[in-house]
Each structure stands twice: as C-alpha cells, then as structure tokens.
Amino acid sequence: MMQATLGHISEINRFPVKSFGGERLEHCDLEPHGMLGDRIGAFYDETKAGWNKFVTARNIPDMLAYQARYDNGEIRVTGADGRTFGWNDDLLGDIQKLTSTPISMSRLKEPHPEHSQLMSVDEGSLLLVTDASIRRLAELWGKDVDQRRFRGNFVVTLAGGAPDEEEWLGRTLAIGDVRLRVDSRCERCVMITMDPDTRAKDPSLLKQVNQSFGNHFGVYASVVRTGRIRLGDQVEWIAESEAEDGGE
C-alpha cells in the first residue's frame, strides 16, 4: 500500500508567545520553519544562553494566564484581568512584575539562539498528539486530561486500527498538499503538571507520563512541503518513494 489513512485533524492550536496561552484555529498556514505565527515571541533571561535563555511558565507559572493571538503579522495579548497589550514595553513591564529576574523580550520572529531554522519552539517545528494517547493517559491517571497541557499544534483523531504516533517516527505524513516528516518524540517536563486555567500543579501527571510513556508524549515533525491545513483534513502516511518524488 502506497498510502494509509491514520485519522484526521481534530484540533489546531497556535501559541504566538512561548508559554502564554494560545488560540484555537480552523485552519493554519505552514512555512518552512513551522506554523505561521507560532512561537514568534519569547521572553529572555539575558544572563543565560541557549535553551536556558528562555523564560517560561516553569519559571513564572502566571505566564499561562496571558492569552496571545496572531493577527495580520502582529501579536495581540489579553491578560487575566482583561487588559490588552501589543508586543511592546507595556507587556514586558507587566511580565517583569512577576519575577525579580531581569528579563527582555525577543524581536518578532527572532531565530532560536541555537537553531536558526526554528523560532521559539523547544526542539521541533511542530508538535502532534493523538486523541488515543490522551484517552489512554486519562485512563491510567484516573482523571480527565486537557490536551492544552501538552501544547500540541495538532490533535489527530485516529481512525480505527491506525497506529499511534510512536509508530510514525521517520515517516512522512500527507495532510492535503502539506508534507510533514516525523522526527522525534517529545520529552515532557513540569509544564504538563500545570492546569492551563488555574495554574495549579499536579506532579502525579508527569509521574504517570514517565511511568507509562517513558516520559515522552507526542511527536515533533518538520515541514517538508508548505501549505494550508484545515480542521477535518485527513492525515495519511505515504511511502518513502512518493515522499521523495513529491515532497521536496
């Protein structure tokens, strides 16, 4: 079989600012680095370098209370109290109040300090999770699991009998005209222990992910062919020969 259906896109999430709340979309456009408008802004601790330079909700949990959206090339932010901000000094000052560590803010679309092909993502261009893995984790944990904890760009609802994301590694996915290469699993950290709404921490979730999933949940993918992805689009994996002929 040259092509097999895995499922369909059931949720699309974009996070314009690293560690802020994001927005749910009906469609998105993919560029070579990833999703247009995703993780194009971040806050920095200038005393550090590389991965450690990023200031995240691990350091300041209340960053999750800010909701960011991408609007015609600009970032718009709404605070928990309803105040609105652009990507500017007013927002920087508001976040600075949450920490004694002096921080700065990136330029929009500033390349990652260690990987120039990426923006402010952690290790990969795009993050995918499946409904089947979320359900399995909920059963094991004994509580409902909000997919927002995992900050995936795409939630894939699997077709009956389709392999889960652990088996997608090294494969090429076709989503409409888009082609994605599944590169690696996503290693998890304390971020998933925080409730996206209340910021309350429950370390038992990370413990469960470690015990049952080897501390990995979801997969990173890179863009092979750009284009638009819509809710409901079929997700298929394709033979390597087809990926090589039509994907580059």
C-alpha positions as CSV (number, residue, x, y, z in Angstrom):
1,M,0.0,0.0,0.0
2,M,1.4,3.3,-1.1
3,Q,-0.7,5.4,1.3
4,A,-2.6,4.7,4.5
5,T,-5.1,6.8,6.4
6,L,-4.2,7.5,10.0
7,G,-7.0,9.8,11.0
8,H,-8.0,13.4,10.7
9,I,-7.1,16.8,12.2
10,S,-9.5,17.5,15.1
11,E,-7.8,20.5,16.7
12,I,-5.3,23.2,15.6
13,N,-3.6,25.2,18.2
14,R,-1.2,28.2,17.8
15,F,0.9,29.7,20.5
16,P,2.3,33.1,19.3
17,V,4.2,33.7,22.6
18,K,6.2,31.0,24.2
19,S,4.5,29.9,27.5
20,F,1.4,32.1,27.0
21,G,-2.0,30.7,26.3
22,G,-2.8,30.3,22.7
23,E,-5.6,30.2,20.2
24,R,-7.6,27.5,18.5
25,L,-7.9,27.8,14.7
26,E,-10.0,26.4,11.9
27,H,-7.0,26.4,9.6
28,C,-3.4,27.4,9.5
29,D,-0.6,28.0,7.0
30,L,2.7,26.2,7.3
31,E,6.0,27.9,6.4
32,P,9.4,26.1,6.2
33,H,10.1,26.8,9.9
34,G,6.6,25.7,11.1
35,M,3.2,27.2,11.6
36,L,2.8,30.8,10.6
37,G,2.6,32.9,13.8
38,D,3.5,30.1,16.2
39,R,6.1,30.9,18.9
40,I,7.3,34.0,17.2
41,G,7.7,35.9,20.5
42,A,9.5,34.9,23.7
43,F,11.0,36.4,26.9
44,Y,14.7,36.0,27.8
45,D,16.9,35.9,30.8
46,E,19.9,37.6,29.3
47,T,22.3,36.2,31.9
48,K,21.8,32.7,30.3
49,A,22.4,31.2,26.9
50,G,20.9,28.7,24.6
51,W,17.9,26.7,25.7
52,N,18.3,28.1,29.2
53,K,17.8,31.7,27.9
54,F,14.1,31.3,27.5
55,V,11.9,32.5,30.4
56,T,8.8,30.1,30.5
57,A,6.0,29.1,32.8
58,R,8.4,26.8,34.5
59,N,9.9,30.0,35.9
60,I,6.7,32.1,36.0
61,P,3.5,30.0,36.1
62,D,1.3,33.1,35.7
63,M,2.6,33.5,32.1
64,L,-0.1,30.9,31.3
65,A,-2.8,33.4,32.3
66,Y,-2.0,35.6,29.3
67,Q,-3.7,34.7,26.0
68,A,-2.0,35.5,22.8
69,R,-3.2,35.6,19.2
70,Y,-1.6,36.3,15.9
71,D,-3.3,39.0,13.9
72,N,-2.0,40.1,10.5
73,G,1.6,39.9,11.4
74,E,1.2,41.3,15.0
75,I,0.8,39.7,18.4
76,R,-2.2,40.7,20.5
77,V,-2.3,39.7,24.1
78,T,-5.0,39.7,26.7
79,G,-4.2,39.5,30.4
80,A,-6.1,37.6,33.0
81,D,-7.7,40.9,34.1
82,G,-8.8,41.7,30.6
83,R,-6.2,44.3,29.8
84,T,-4.8,44.2,26.3
85,F,-1.3,44.5,25.0
86,G,0.8,44.5,21.9
87,W,4.3,43.1,21.6
88,N,5.8,46.1,23.4
89,D,7.3,47.6,26.5
90,D,4.0,47.7,28.3
91,L,3.7,43.9,28.1
92,L,7.4,43.5,29.1
93,G,6.8,45.6,32.1
94,D,3.7,43.6,33.1
95,I,5.6,40.3,32.9
96,Q,8.6,41.8,34.7
97,K,6.4,42.4,37.7
98,L,6.0,38.6,38.1
99,T,9.7,38.0,38.6
100,S,12.8,39.6,40.3
101,T,15.0,38.3,37.4
102,P,15.6,41.0,34.9
103,I,14.1,39.9,31.6
104,S,13.9,41.1,28.0
105,M,11.7,40.3,25.1
106,S,12.6,38.9,21.7
107,R,12.1,40.6,18.3
108,L,9.1,39.1,16.5
109,K,10.3,36.0,14.5
110,E,13.7,36.2,16.1
111,P,15.5,32.9,15.3
112,H,16.1,30.4,18.0
113,P,19.5,31.0,19.7
114,E,20.8,27.5,18.9
115,H,18.7,26.5,15.8
116,S,18.3,29.3,13.3
117,Q,15.7,27.3,11.3
118,L,13.3,27.4,14.3
119,M,11.6,30.2,16.2
120,S,11.0,29.9,20.0
121,V,9.9,26.2,20.0
122,D,11.8,23.7,22.1
123,E,13.1,21.0,19.8
124,G,11.0,20.8,16.7
125,S,9.0,22.8,14.3
126,L,5.5,21.2,15.0
127,L,4.1,19.1,17.8
128,L,1.4,16.5,17.2
129,V,-0.6,14.4,19.7
130,T,-3.4,11.9,19.2
131,D,-6.8,11.5,20.9
132,A,-5.9,7.9,21.5
133,S,-2.9,8.7,23.6
134,I,-4.8,11.4,25.5
135,R,-7.5,8.8,26.3
136,R,-5.0,6.2,27.4
137,L,-3.3,8.6,29.7
138,A,-6.6,9.7,31.2
139,E,-7.5,6.1,31.9
140,L,-4.1,5.4,33.6
141,W,-4.1,8.7,35.5
142,G,-7.7,8.3,36.6
143,K,-8.6,11.9,35.7
144,D,-9.6,13.8,32.7
145,V,-6.7,15.2,30.6
146,D,-6.9,18.6,29.0
147,Q,-5.0,18.4,25.7
148,R,-3.8,22.0,26.3
149,R,-1.4,20.8,28.9
150,F,0.7,19.3,26.0
151,R,0.7,22.5,23.8
152,G,0.4,20.5,20.7
153,N,-0.1,22.3,17.4
154,F,-2.3,19.5,16.1
155,V,-4.5,16.9,17.7
156,V,-5.1,13.9,15.4
157,T,-8.2,11.8,15.9
158,L,-7.0,8.3,14.9
159,A,-9.0,6.1,12.5
160,G,-9.9,2.6,13.8
161,G,-6.9,0.3,13.9
162,A,-4.4,3.1,13.0
163,P,-1.0,3.1,14.6
164,D,-0.4,5.7,17.3
165,E,2.3,8.4,17.0
166,E,5.0,6.3,18.4
167,E,5.0,4.3,15.2
168,W,5.2,7.4,13.0
169,L,8.8,8.2,13.6
170,G,10.8,8.5,10.5
171,R,7.7,8.5,8.3
172,T,6.3,11.2,6.1
173,L,2.7,12.4,6.7
174,A,0.4,13.8,4.0
175,I,-2.2,16.3,5.1
176,G,-3.8,17.7,2.0
177,D,-0.9,19.2,0.0
178,V,1.3,19.6,3.1
179,R,4.0,17.1,3.8
180,L,5.5,16.6,7.3
181,R,8.4,14.5,8.4
182,V,8.0,12.9,11.9
183,D,11.4,13.4,13.5
184,S,11.3,12.6,17.2
185,R,9.3,12.0,20.4
186,C,8.6,14.9,22.7
187,E,10.2,14.6,26.2
188,R,8.0,16.1,28.9
189,C,8.7,18.4,31.8
190,V,6.9,20.1,34.7
191,M,4.9,22.2,32.3
192,I,2.3,19.5,31.9
193,T,1.6,19.4,35.6
194,M,0.1,22.9,35.4
195,D,-3.6,23.3,34.9
196,P,-4.0,25.7,31.9
197,D,-6.7,27.7,33.6
198,T,-5.8,27.7,37.3
199,R,-2.0,27.1,37.1
200,A,-2.5,24.6,39.9
201,K,0.2,21.9,39.8
202,D,-0.3,18.2,40.0
203,P,3.1,16.4,39.8
204,S,1.3,13.0,39.6
205,L,0.6,13.6,35.9
206,L,4.3,13.9,35.0
207,K,5.0,10.8,37.1
208,Q,2.3,8.9,35.1
209,V,3.8,10.0,31.8
210,N,7.2,8.9,33.0
211,Q,6.0,5.5,34.1
212,S,3.7,4.7,31.2
213,F,5.2,6.6,28.3
214,G,8.9,6.7,29.1
215,N,8.5,10.5,29.8
216,H,7.5,11.1,26.2
217,F,4.2,12.3,24.9
218,G,3.5,13.4,21.3
219,V,5.9,13.7,18.4
220,Y,7.8,16.5,16.7
221,A,7.6,17.0,13.0
222,S,9.3,19.2,10.5
223,V,7.9,20.8,7.3
224,V,8.8,19.1,4.0
225,R,6.2,20.9,1.9
226,T,4.4,24.0,2.9
227,G,0.7,24.7,2.5
228,R,-2.6,25.1,4.4
229,I,-4.0,22.6,7.0
230,R,-7.7,22.7,7.9
231,L,-9.8,21.1,10.6
232,G,-11.1,17.8,9.3
233,D,-8.2,17.2,6.9
234,Q,-7.2,13.6,6.5
235,V,-3.8,12.6,7.9
236,E,-2.1,9.8,5.9
237,W,1.4,8.4,5.8
238,I,3.0,7.8,2.5
239,A,5.6,5.5,1.0
240,E,9.1,6.9,1.0
241,S,9.3,6.8,-2.8
242,E,6.2,9.1,-3.0
243,A,7.6,11.4,-0.3
244,E,10.8,11.8,-2.2
245,D,9.2,12.3,-5.5
246,G,6.6,14.8,-4.4
247,G,7.6,16.2,-1.1
248,E,10.7,18.3,-1.6
